[in-house]
């Protein structure tokens, strides 16, 4: 966590700026809502732009990795899907990485058992959702309330487990050399895995826990949302498209048409349409007949359809993004705008001095573990909803990648954890989309290249992207 020096109004050096922008910056809306959201958007845009440029550079040097496969065309067609996937994956990594970076910011050691806290959250989410589904009442639940119950329960259970782990395994070793709690964390990780496996064996006699997302009452969760880019679409929500009210059918201008008997007087061409209906030439009728040729803005409808890019956005991906943004805003407010948040920051800077100033150090450390564990549990539940099946061993790979994201962004820096997670998620998504066209590699090499990027960044920036260089006195 970065330290801040606060100067109260009226003190020397304090000046009052006049103007609308400085006044806005002084409000809590700007500090805790607008600025963090702006940071998130900048991080997403920067990661997407950098990965897109690197992808096209690769396409320039390797234009056809396979016969009749033009890499630049494939990148253009898959680009929206890769960005959306990278955002959802990146937010999961960011939420887990926050647990690593919060604990490191306070105690200066890596809690390698945090990946199992993530796993416990995924198992807790499975238990809650399975029990609601087994009661037969899941269809009566409001979707927002259902997701809230699953996520909040996973947060509470994971947070409490993290607090117990800190109290039992880490607090007695607080004065020990740093290597001792590190080894203890690895041991705690194995204990949590085996305990969860034993509990599942006793209660369910199965280690593969499948979320009941195939319940007929949950069609809203499994039905993807279509995003049509540069295509003709009707209905739904359009971003940046041009609306037209006439078409040319068999060389004659008409004011409307029909799709399966439904009159249509307006359609969109170009831009992005979310949730719209695709136009199909063989479904369109004008004056009761199907035209041989349909022109929209001077272009044949069939050519428009071939150029259109339809991306299926999973509802679970949208839930992950919305939940992560809301939780990150809440964490930013808690750490920077509350008394307990100031206590955590004080302990992270100097435990002894914070204790002399009246801060309960043990309570602040327990609170830090609870918050980090809660974020890991929420990420685990959302991850389980997205992938469908979890096991007691599911936390290892996401936990390792989240730790990588924390180091990439700058371990101990909350903003760095967010940036590192989004960066790693975007790198992984682009590699998954591009490596399939290279016969010698494939998607199984995604992690190899992703960690190679981490190594290259740390060679030139050992403290991470947003980490601060610290000079130690000898």
C-alpha positions in Angstrom: 0.0 0.0 0.0 1.3 3.4 -0.8 1.6 6.0 1.9 -0.1 9.3 1.8 0.6 12.6 3.6 -2.6 14.4 4.5 -2.6 18.2 5.1 -5.6 19.6 6.9 -7.3 22.8 5.8 -5.8 25.8 7.3 -2.3 24.3 7.8 0.8 25.7 6.1 1.0 24.9 2.5 -2.7 24.2 2.1 -4.3 26.1 -0.8 -7.9 26.2 -2.0 -8.2 25.8 -5.7 -11.1 27.5 -7.4 -13.0 26.1 -10.4 -15.4 23.3 -11.3 -12.7 20.6 -11.8 -10.9 21.1 -8.5 -14.2 21.2 -6.7 -15.2 17.9 -8.3 -11.9 16.3 -7.3 -12.5 17.3 -3.7 -15.9 15.4 -3.6 -16.2 11.8 -2.4 -18.0 10.9 -5.6 -14.8 11.7 -7.6 -12.5 10.1 -5.0 -14.4 6.8 -4.5 -16.4 6.4 -7.7 -15.4 8.4 -10.7 -11.6 8.2 -10.3 -11.5 4.4 -9.5 -13.8 3.6 -12.5 -11.7 5.8 -14.7 -8.6 3.9 -13.6 -10.3 0.6 -14.4 -11.3 1.8 -17.9 -7.8 3.2 -18.6 -6.3 -0.1 -17.5 -8.6 -2.1 -19.7 -8.1 0.2 -22.7 -4.3 0.2 -22.3 -4.1 -3.6 -22.0 -6.4 -4.1 -25.0 -4.6 -1.6 -27.2 -1.1 -3.0 -26.3 -2.2 -6.6 -26.9 -4.0 -5.7 -30.2 -0.8 -3.9 -31.5 1.4 -6.9 -30.5 -1.1 -9.3 -32.2 -1.0 -7.4 -35.5 2.8 -7.1 -35.3 2.9 -10.9 -35.0 0.5 -11.1 -38.0 2.8 -8.9 -40.0 5.8 -11.2 -39.5 3.8 -14.4 -39.7 0.9 -13.6 -42.1 -0.2 -17.2 -42.7 0.7 -19.6 -39.8 -1.4 -22.3 -41.6 -2.4 -22.8 -45.1 -5.3 -20.5 -46.1 -5.3 -18.9 -42.6 -4.7 -15.2 -42.7 -3.8 -14.3 -39.1 -4.7 -10.6 -39.4 -8.3 -11.5 -40.6 -8.7 -14.0 -37.7 -7.5 -11.4 -35.2 -10.0 -8.9 -36.5 -12.8 -11.3 -36.3 -11.9 -12.6 -32.8 -10.8 -9.3 -31.3 -14.1 -8.4 -29.5 -14.4 -11.8 -28.0 -10.8 -11.9 -26.9 -11.1 -8.5 -25.2 -14.4 -9.5 -23.4 -12.8 -12.8 -22.3 -9.7 -11.0 -21.1 -11.7 -8.6 -19.0 -13.7 -11.3 -17.2 -10.6 -13.5 -16.6 -8.6 -10.4 -15.5 -11.1 -9.4 -12.9 -11.1 -12.9 -11.3 -7.3 -12.7 -11.1 -7.5 -9.1 -9.7 -9.9 -10.1 -6.9 -7.7 -13.0 -5.8 -4.5 -10.9 -6.2 -5.9 -8.4 -3.7 -5.8 -11.0 -1.0 -2.1 -11.6 -1.7 -1.3 -7.9 -1.9 -3.3 -6.8 1.2 -1.5 -9.4 3.5 1.9 -8.6 2.0 1.2 -4.9 2.5 0.6 -5.5 6.3 2.8 -8.4 7.2 5.4 -8.5 4.4 5.0 -12.2 3.7 3.2 -14.2 1.0 0.1 -16.1 2.1 0.4 -19.1 -0.3 -2.7 -20.6 1.4 -4.8 -17.9 -0.2 -5.3 -20.0 -3.3 -7.1 -22.5 -1.0 -9.3 -19.7 0.4 -10.3 -19.1 -3.2 -11.1 -22.9 -3.5 -13.2 -22.8 -0.3 -15.2 -19.9 -1.8 -16.0 -21.9 -4.9 -17.1 -24.9 -2.8 -19.2 -22.7 -0.5 -20.9 -21.2 -3.6 -21.6 -24.7 -4.9 -23.2 -25.8 -1.6 -25.5 -22.8 -1.4 -26.6 -23.0 -5.0 -27.1 -26.8 -4.9 -29.2 -26.6 -1.8 -31.4 -23.9 -3.2 -31.8 -25.9 -6.4 -32.6 -29.1 -4.5 -35.4 -27.3 -2.7 -37.1 -26.7 -6.0 -37.6 -23.0 -5.3 -34.6 -21.6 -7.3 -37.0 -20.4 -10.0 -38.8 -18.2 -7.5 -35.6 -16.4 -6.6 -34.8 -13.0 -8.1 -31.6 -13.4 -10.1 -29.9 -10.5 -8.4 -30.8 -11.8 -4.9 -29.7 -15.3 -5.9 -26.2 -14.2 -7.0 -25.9 -11.9 -3.9 -26.7 -14.8 -1.6 -24.2 -17.1 -3.3 -21.4 -14.6 -3.4 -22.0 -13.1 0.1 -22.1 -16.5 1.7 -18.9 -17.5 0.0 -17.3 -14.2 1.1 -18.3 -14.8 4.8 -17.1 -18.4 4.9 -13.8 -17.7 3.1 -13.2 -14.6 5.2 -13.7 -16.4 8.5 -11.5 -19.3 7.4 -8.8 -16.8 6.5 -9.1 -15.2 10.0 -8.8 -18.6 11.7 -5.8 -19.4 9.6 -4.1 -16.2 10.7 -4.9 -16.7 14.3 -3.8 -20.3 14.5 -1.0 -20.6 12.0 0.5 -17.1 11.4 0.1 -15.0 14.6 2.4 -17.3 16.8 5.1 -16.9 14.1 4.8 -13.2 13.7 8.3 -12.5 15.1 9.9 -15.5 13.4 12.2 -15.2 10.3 10.2 -14.6 7.1 10.9 -18.1 5.7 9.1 -19.8 8.6 5.6 -18.4 8.0 6.2 -19.0 4.3 6.7 -22.7 4.9 3.8 -22.7 7.3 1.5 -21.2 4.6 2.4 -24.1 2.2 1.5 -26.5 5.0 -1.8 -24.7 5.7 -2.6 -25.0 2.0 -2.3 -28.8 2.1 -4.4 -28.9 5.3 -7.2 -26.9 3.7 -7.1 -29.1 0.5 -7.3 -32.4 2.4 -9.9 -31.1 4.9 -12.2 -30.0 2.0 -11.6 -33.2 0.2 -12.5 -35.2 3.3 -15.6 -33.2 3.9 -16.8 -33.7 0.4 -16.1 -37.4 0.5 -18.2 -37.7 3.7 -21.1 -35.6 2.6 -21.3 -36.1 -1.1 -18.9 -39.0 -1.9 -17.6 -37.0 -4.9 -14.8 -34.6 -5.5 -16.1 -33.1 -8.8 -18.7 -30.5 -7.7 -20.9 -29.3 -10.6 -22.9 -26.2 -10.1 -26.6 -26.7 -11.0 -26.5 -24.2 -13.8 -28.4 -26.7 -16.0 -31.5 -26.2 -13.9 -34.4 -25.3 -16.2 -35.2 -22.3 -14.0 -31.7 -20.9 -14.7 -32.0 -20.4 -18.5 -31.3 -16.7 -17.9 -27.8 -17.7 -16.6 -26.9 -20.1 -19.4 -28.3 -18.2 -22.4 -25.6 -16.0 -23.9 -26.2 -12.4 -25.0 -25.3 -11.7 -28.7 -23.1 -8.8 -29.5 -23.3 -8.0 -33.2 -20.5 -5.9 -34.6 -20.6 -4.3 -38.0 -23.8 -6.1 -39.0 -27.4 -5.5 -39.7 -29.6 -6.0 -36.6 -33.0 -5.0 -35.3 -34.1 -4.6 -31.7 -32.0 -4.6 -28.6 -29.5 -1.9 -27.7 -27.3 -0.2 -30.3 -24.0 1.6 -29.7 -22.5 3.6 -32.5 -24.7 2.1 -35.3 -26.6 4.1 -37.9 -30.4 3.7 -38.1 -32.1 3.6 -41.5 -35.8 3.6 -42.2 -35.8 2.4 -45.8 -34.3 -0.4 -47.8 -33.8 -1.3 -51.5 -35.6 -4.5 -52.4 -35.3 -5.7 -56.0 -34.2 -2.2 -57.1 -37.3 -0.6 -55.5 -37.1 1.6 -52.4 -39.5 0.5 -49.7 -40.3 1.9 -46.3 -40.3 -1.3 -44.3 -40.2 -5.1 -44.4 -41.2 -8.1 -42.4 -39.3 -10.9 -40.6 -41.4 -14.0 -40.0 -44.6 -11.9 -40.3 -43.4 -9.2 -37.9 -43.4 -5.7 -39.5 -40.1 -3.9 -39.2 -39.7 -0.2 -39.9 -36.3 0.5 -38.5 -33.0 -1.4 -38.5 -29.4 -0.8 -37.6 -26.3 -1.1 -39.7 -22.8 -1.0 -38.3 -21.6 -0.3 -34.8 -22.4 -2.7 -31.9 -25.9 -4.0 -31.2 -26.4 -5.9 -27.9 -29.2 -8.4 -27.8 -30.6 -7.6 -31.2 -32.0 -10.0 -33.8 -29.9 -10.9 -36.8 -31.4 -10.1 -40.1 -31.5 -13.1 -42.5 -32.2 -12.4 -46.2 -34.3 -15.6 -46.5 -36.6 -14.4 -43.7 -37.3 -11.0 -45.0 -40.5 -10.3 -46.9 -41.6 -7.1 -48.7 -45.2 -6.9 -49.7 -45.7 -10.6 -49.0 -42.8 -11.7 -51.2 -39.2 -12.5 -50.6 -36.9 -10.2 -52.7 -34.0 -11.7 -54.6 -31.7 -8.8 -53.7 -31.8 -6.6 -50.6 -29.5 -3.5 -50.3 -28.8 -1.7 -47.1 -26.8 1.6 -47.5 -25.9 0.4 -51.0 -24.4 -2.9 -49.8 -25.9 -6.3 -50.3 -27.3 -7.7 -47.1 -25.6 -11.1 -47.6 -22.2 -9.4 -47.8 -23.0 -7.4 -44.7 -23.9 -10.6 -42.9 -20.6 -12.3 -43.9 -18.7 -9.3 -42.6 -20.6 -9.1 -39.3 -19.0 -10.4 -36.2 -21.4 -12.0 -33.6 -19.8 -12.4 -30.2 -21.7 -14.5 -27.6 -21.2 -12.8 -24.2 -21.8 -15.2 -21.3 -24.1 -13.9 -18.5 -21.6 -15.2 -15.9 -18.9 -13.0 -17.5 -21.1 -9.9 -17.1 -21.8 -11.0 -13.5 -18.1 -11.3 -12.8 -17.3 -7.8 -14.2 -20.1 -6.1 -12.4 -19.5 -7.8 -9.1 -15.7 -7.1 -9.3 -16.2 -3.4 -10.1 -18.6 -2.9 -7.2 -16.4 -4.8 -4.8 -13.3 -2.8 -5.9 -15.1 0.4 -5.4 -16.2 -0.7 -1.9 -12.6 -1.7 -1.0 -11.3 1.6 -2.2 -13.7 3.5 0.0 -13.0 1.3 3.0 -9.2 1.5 2.8 -9.1 5.3 2.0 -12.3 6.7 3.5 -12.9 5.0 6.8 -11.3 4.9 10.2 -10.6 1.2 10.1 -9.1 1.6 6.6 -6.7 4.3 8.0 -5.9 1.8 10.8 -4.9 -0.8 8.3 -2.7 1.7 6.4 -1.1 2.7 9.6 -0.3 -0.9 10.6 1.1 -1.5 7.1 3.6 1.4 7.5 4.7 0.8 11.1 3.1 -1.7 13.5 4.9 -0.5 16.6 4.1 3.2 16.0 0.5 2.3 15.1 0.2 0.4 18.4 1.5 3.3 20.4 -1.0 5.6 18.7 -3.9 3.4 19.9 -4.4 1.2 16.9 -5.3 -2.4 17.8 -2.7 -4.1 15.6 -4.0 -7.7 16.0 -7.5 -6.5 15.1 -6.3 -4.7 12.0 -4.3 -7.7 10.8 -7.3 -10.0 11.4 -9.5 -7.5 9.5 -7.0 -7.5 6.6 -7.1 -11.3 6.4 -10.9 -11.2 6.5 -11.1 -8.7 3.6 -8.5 -10.6 1.5 -10.3 -13.9 2.2 -13.7 -12.4 1.4 -12.4 -11.2 -2.0 -10.9 -14.6 -2.7 -14.1 -16.3 -1.7 -16.2 -14.1 -4.0 -13.8 -14.8 -6.8 -14.1 -18.5 -6.1 -17.9 -18.5 -6.2 -18.0 -16.4 -9.4 -15.3 -18.7 -11.0 -17.4 -21.7 -10.1 -20.5 -20.1 -11.7 -18.5 -19.5 -14.9 -16.7 -22.8 -15.3 -19.4 -25.0 -13.8 -17.3 -27.6 -12.0 -14.9 -27.2 -9.1 -12.7 -29.6 -7.1 -10.7 -29.3 -3.9 -7.7 -28.7 -6.1 -9.2 -26.0 -8.2 -7.4 -23.1 -6.4 -3.8 -24.0 -7.4 -3.6 -22.6 -10.9 -5.9 -19.5 -10.5 -4.0 -18.8 -7.2 -0.7 -19.1 -8.8 -1.8 -16.8 -11.7 -3.3 -14.3 -9.2 0.0 -14.2 -7.3 1.7 -13.6 -10.6 -0.7 -10.7 -11.2 0.0 -9.2 -7.8 3.8 -9.4 -8.5 3.3 -8.0 -12.0 1.3 -5.0 -10.8 3.5 -4.4 -7.8 3.1 -6.6 -4.7 1.6 -4.6 -1.8 0.0 -2.1 -4.1 -3.8 -2.4 -4.3 -4.0 -0.5 -7.7 -1.2 -2.7 -8.9 -3.1 -5.9 -8.2 -6.0 -4.6 -10.3 -3.6 -3.6 -13.2 -1.7 -6.9 -12.9 -4.8 -9.0 -13.0 -6.3 -7.2 -16.0 -3.0 -7.4 -17.8 -2.5 -11.1 -17.2 -6.1 -11.8 -18.1 -5.8 -9.9 -21.4 -2.5 -11.6 -22.2 -3.9 -15.1 -21.6 -7.1 -14.4 -23.6 -5.2 -13.1 -26.6 -2.8 -16.0 -26.5 -5.7 -18.5 -26.3 -7.2 -16.9 -29.4 -4.0 -16.7 -31.5 -1.9 -19.8 -30.6 -4.5 -22.2 -32.0 -3.4 -21.1 -35.5 0.2 -22.2 -34.9 0.6 -25.9 -35.4 3.8 -26.2 -33.3 2.2 -24.6 -30.2 -1.6 -24.4 -29.5 -3.4 -23.3 -26.4 -1.4 -25.6 -24.1 1.5 -23.1 -24.5 -0.5 -20.1 -23.2 0.9 -20.3 -19.7 4.4 -20.6 -21.0 4.2 -17.4 -23.0 2.2 -15.6 -20.3 4.8 -16.3 -17.6 7.5 -15.3 -20.1 5.9 -11.9 -20.3 6.0 -11.7 -16.5 9.8 -12.5 -16.6 10.5 -9.9 -19.2 8.6 -7.2 -17.3 10.3 -8.0 -14.0 13.7 -8.0 -15.7 13.2 -4.3 -16.6 10.9 -3.5 -13.7 11.7 -5.7 -10.7 9.2 -4.0 -8.4 6.3 -4.5 -10.8 4.5 -2.1 -13.1 3.3 0.2 -10.2 5.6 -1.0 -7.5 7.9 1.5 -5.8 11.6 1.0 -5.6 12.6 0.6 -2.0 16.2 1.2 -0.8 17.3 -0.8 2.2 19.9 0.4 4.6 22.7 -2.0 5.4 
